[in-house]
């Protein structure tokens, strides 16, 4: 899959959680625009398969095993990318996990997993990559949040809290890194039809049906609906944009 647009030509990009679903679509889009994509995922065999698909399309990709909940792993993968591929110029924080449940029926073990992957994973990867970008005087960080973090979402209390935290963290990081010409932005996806979403709502399929009906476009989003916004923030077209939050939700949330 080649888009013909090469605004990311030669730029090294790490996409976390890119073995499947949203991350896979992001990796394919960035690669189609000329980026040299590293797929960082704990599902290493599936990540390798996704990388092979991208290479078969004539684009540049490789897989590296990455557990975003470990700062040591995030730092080691960042070091490996810089050594084997080149300076890391684009970081896409996409890795996530959720379990749909009412908060009063949830337990701390579940909270810890949601927080570790969705929020601490972003902290770990940003802490590993940002100092290098800062030292070079350029870089793009795009973190995936969710409209759940903007307006709340029933059965996703802890997940929504993590996604809200990503927004506040990213705005602050954007302020701290702006003088070094490092851009930090957030894409909030609305309900998007991925394997992760289906897994999270096993036994609660009626909730998904209700969500689809609530979206003005009348359907759940697809990963392909979202990736254009991410590619834009990663490109030079967004060089003077930082600390911003863009909702891609089919109109589900329209508040400013």
Helices and strands as residue ranges (DSSP letters): E 12-16, H 21-32, E 36-41, H 44-56, E 60-65, H 71-84, E 88-93, G 103-105, H 108-115, I 116-120, H 121-136, E 139-146, H 148-151, H 157-177, G 178-180, E 182-189, H 195-200, H 205-214, H 223-234, G 236-238, E 245-248
